Amino acid sequence: MDAPNTNWERPMGTHLITELMGDGIAAELSQSVRTVVAALPVKLEFEQINLSLDARRRDARSCYDQALASMLKTEAALKYPTATETESPNKILRERCKFSVIHRPCVTIPGVPTNFKKPIDIDIVRVATGGPYADAGRRIGLHSAVSVRVIERAPCRQAAQFAFQLAGKRGRSVISSSKYTIQQATDGLFEEAVDEVARNYSFIKHQRILFDALLARLTMQPEDVQVVVCPNEYGDFLSDAAAGLIGSLGLADSASYAYKEDGSVATAMFDPAGGTAPDIAGKNIANPTAALFALSSMLLFLGEVELGQRVKGAVLQTLAAGQRTRDLGGTLGTDAFTQAVANEMKDKVKG
């Protein structure tokens, strides 16, 4: 199968997108996105789907059916944080939409204080399926429990293809990481799938690194950690660790991809990586940076490359100028920070 096509160069025009509403700070993040979109010379039409906990308590099946139908139609979605009660909406969306690849970029941002002094610039490519998340497990008597960990070749190959394609675009190297010396069957299959894909990209440096050694390298030699592809749970752990190194989970966005048989994207979903933050919901203090980065990534996917770059540039310029939300040591609320970005965006569009 050919390398997955991320559709980064689609034709420009009016775009219909799915907007998946959630819980906690979701409404505030949505308002921030819409404020910035209003400053753009492009028309985005939002088809809003309610995935809040209240809506799912009333009729979860209908919520997910509506979400799937909309996403298959629009092929692009913005999702905001959702609460997990009896089920994980993220897990269900991955299964229903057949997402196989999750991309989490993580880059040090000038103007954002961190406890880590070295610059980070890492693209984490995570297999979206399998691992321990596929099986909740079961108790065996009073003192034991067991769960099944599944690794499948096809999503591993798609994640590897995405990683090598991205590394080729950015002129970077690829690390595949797992615990292949211990989990010889499952992680061994993952590494085998990566090696199969790597043979088609001989011009890109590729190395295997055990996951615990990778974490050490990230903290000691972050410049050597560029594009990393790994199984589901390792990608989950690494993504949050990297976000912590750059200052906040509120700075990390995520993109999930499902593919057609020909390797083109069937559905893509873009979302801020953080949670619902119910303790600050409605207080106008949430950090919308990751949601705006998700908007930028979605615009790139839609073919609006210049506008996607401008949105991200406006956010970065705002942060570099010292205009930050409280979680980053600033004084601005959600609305004020968003307006600062929108003003910067308008200036860039005029310029």
Secondary structure, 3 states (H helix, E strand, C coil): CCCCECCCCCCCCCEEEEEEECCCCHHHHHHHHHHHHCCCCCCEEEEEEECCHHHHHHHHHHHHHHHHHHHHHHCEEEECCCCCCCCCHHHHHHHHHCCCEEEEEEECCCCCCCCCCCCCEEEEEEECCCEHHHCCCEEECCCEEECCCECCHHHHHHHHHHHHHHHHHHCCCEEEEECCCCCCCHHHHHHHHHHHHHCCCCCCCEEEEEHHHHHHHHHHCHHHCCEEEECHHHHHHHHHHHHHHHCCHHHCEEEEEEECCCCEEEEEEEEECCCCCCCCCCCCCCCCHHHHHHHHHHHHHCCCHHHHHHHHHHHHHHHHCCCCEHHHCCCECHHHHHHHHHHHHHHHHHC
